[in-house]
Amino acid sequence: MPLSRRQFLGSAGALALVSAAARSRLASARGLLVEPVLDDIVRRALDAAKKAGATYADVRLVRRRSETIATREDRVERVDATESYGVGVRVLAAGAWGFAATSRVEPREAERVARRAVDTAKANARILRTPVTLAPNPARVDVWQTPLVKDPFKISVEDKVELLLALNAEVLKVKGVKFVSSGVTCLGEWKLLATSEGAHIEQDITRIGPTLQATAVGVTSGEFESRAHQLAPAQAGWEYIEESSLRADARRIGEEAVEKLSATGVEPGKRDLILDPGNLYLTIHESIGHATELDRALGYEANFAGTSFATPDMLGKLMYGSEIVTVFADKTTPRGLATCGYDDDGVKTQKWNLIENGKLVGYQTTRDQAAFLGEKASRGTCYGQDFASFPFQRMPNVSLAPGKDDRGAKDLIAATDDGVLIQGNGSWSIDHQRKNFQFGGQMFFEVRKGKIARALRDVAYQAQTLDFWRSCDLLGGPSSWELHGALGDGKGEPSQSNAVSHGCPPARFRGVNILNTNQRKRA
């Protein structure tokens, strides 16, 4: 049952005790690189795997925690908190992978799952056609953590609720706004990786994702339109929200939701398209990010929207986009959701190009995939979502490089005679080879003779991946480059989720098919 602010704060004492206990348990997991019990677990698991016949083994201890607060108007809808902690052991035996995990973080249990992982590998080897080969990698001993000022898990639930309800109250001051929702999700991921090669790496990653959305309802029509704030989730502390424009923008978000009610339906047809970073990031994710995952390109992965048309025989040959399009993968981007010091293979993270001056030049790889491309080292994109998940290739931060000239959105608008500007993230769909797609947005504007002419509604754009990126003819510069992303991105079977960011400047695309969705919404 939803709680009012008064009811919620009245029960906050009990919640605070639970939260404090959870924080205490988590604190015990930090700084454990030399903790005797964990060292014993790691040593015994690796020894057991070796004795059972493993030629390689790694042990991951992972503690994950999540806290989500959701509010609506003047009340708290829900407060969720989850936590998991356990040991996963991955091995190579007889040339095949094996994996087993347990939530009992104990030495004997670690030995048991190590032996079970080897048994699984030997069973897998009976049907394996080609033995797994790991690219060489230095065995590193290191510690890495998210740079942050304020740990969001140390900010009281009461203070978080106070902020969210204040945002709601500000949005509701706008005439015509009938509903408003806000929330914040905090994610913590502590993990210790140890390998039979000698790697010993501890990482502590913190992510945060705020939300704010206003819904306006027409007085006579009963139609409704919504507008969400574009503050992206980030790898950061609570200071990210404190330094953001959420408070300053609250009323504007409501005003734009109202503005959409009286906007004009778009005229469908071929138009020039200007995309704001808050919209373009998702197009990058779907049409380039997933398409350059090597397992999809090879047909080894097909869950969550299929494989990829961009097969390795096209590497170095395919003109993916126009010559101004350079897209890079990077697990070192500051505040990037996929950023870390090392991947779950123990590979130090890096930056490299996937598309360079329009040409396909790279893929995302792990240690066991590098040989598929004839490469000598992994690109460092191995990840398992928790202790019970087998680590495999996951998307790094994939971003569109800015143009050389320091243009902004206003410059792209000024250079456009007849076009449509789209801001914010909306609906989307893409086919099973990442060839054809359709995307919506949050706010839409008609551009005429270098100026914004009027607001539009019922807008989506449809294109074929290569045609779309080849039509890109103008990019914003470095100062217009923004980082957006999502806390959850699914892949695999059983499915796993990871967080990933995408940076880009505003960009213009020529002659894109603009659709009128014409789906009137009623409250």
Disulfide bonds with the S-S distance in Angstrom:
none
